């Protein structure tokens, strides 16, 4: 077993990156760990492919995604 319990969608990851209160509460309530979470190739493309992404935003996204499967 891989230990993956959750497939995170783009909006959830964006909320995490923006430290949105409702996302942080959900993470806390579910006691989510990075090892339990994965994302799809489509989510990766959506996060890194938006027009006007800055180098800092791209770095932050890549850093967060690297912790997930």
C-alpha positions as CSV (number, residue, x, y, z in Angstrom):
1,X,0.0,0.0,0.0
2,X,1.2,3.5,-0.8
3,X,-0.4,5.3,2.1
4,X,-2.1,7.7,-0.2
5,X,-5.6,8.5,1.1
6,X,-6.4,11.8,-0.7
7,X,-6.2,13.1,-4.2
8,X,-6.0,16.9,-4.0
9,X,-7.6,19.0,-6.6
10,X,-6.2,22.3,-8.0
11,X,-8.5,24.5,-5.9
12,X,-7.5,22.7,-2.7
13,X,-3.8,23.1,-3.4
14,X,-4.3,26.8,-4.3
15,X,-6.1,27.3,-1.0
16,X,-3.2,25.6,0.7
17,X,-0.7,27.9,-1.1
18,X,-2.7,30.9,-0.1
19,X,-3.1,29.7,3.5
20,X,-6.9,30.0,3.2
21,X,-8.5,29.5,6.6
22,X,-11.1,26.9,5.5
23,X,-8.4,24.8,3.9
24,X,-6.1,25.0,6.9
25,X,-9.0,24.0,9.2
26,X,-9.8,21.0,7.0
27,X,-6.1,19.9,7.0
28,X,-6.1,20.2,10.8
29,X,-9.4,18.3,11.2
30,X,-8.4,15.5,8.9
31,X,-4.9,15.5,10.3
32,X,-3.5,15.4,6.8
33,X,0.1,14.7,6.2
34,X,2.0,15.2,2.9
35,X,2.6,11.4,2.7
36,X,-1.2,10.8,2.6
37,X,-1.8,13.2,-0.3
38,X,-1.3,13.1,-4.1
39,X,-2.1,15.2,-7.1
40,X,-2.8,14.5,-10.7
41,X,-0.8,15.5,-13.8
42,X,-3.7,17.7,-14.8
43,X,-3.5,19.5,-11.4
44,X,0.2,20.0,-12.0
45,X,-0.4,21.5,-15.4
46,X,-3.2,23.8,-14.1
47,X,-1.0,25.1,-11.3
48,X,2.1,25.7,-13.3
49,X,0.5,26.6,-16.6
50,X,-1.5,29.7,-15.8
51,X,-0.6,32.9,-17.7
52,X,1.6,35.4,-15.9
53,X,3.0,33.0,-13.3
54,X,6.0,34.6,-11.6
55,X,9.2,32.8,-10.9
56,X,8.6,33.0,-7.1
57,X,5.1,31.5,-7.6
58,X,6.5,28.7,-9.7
59,X,9.2,28.0,-7.2
60,X,6.6,27.9,-4.3
61,X,4.3,25.6,-6.3
62,X,7.1,23.2,-7.3
63,X,8.3,23.1,-3.6
64,X,4.9,22.2,-2.3
65,X,4.2,19.6,-5.1
66,X,7.6,18.0,-4.4
67,X,6.3,17.0,-0.9
68,X,3.3,15.2,-2.4
69,X,3.0,12.1,-4.6
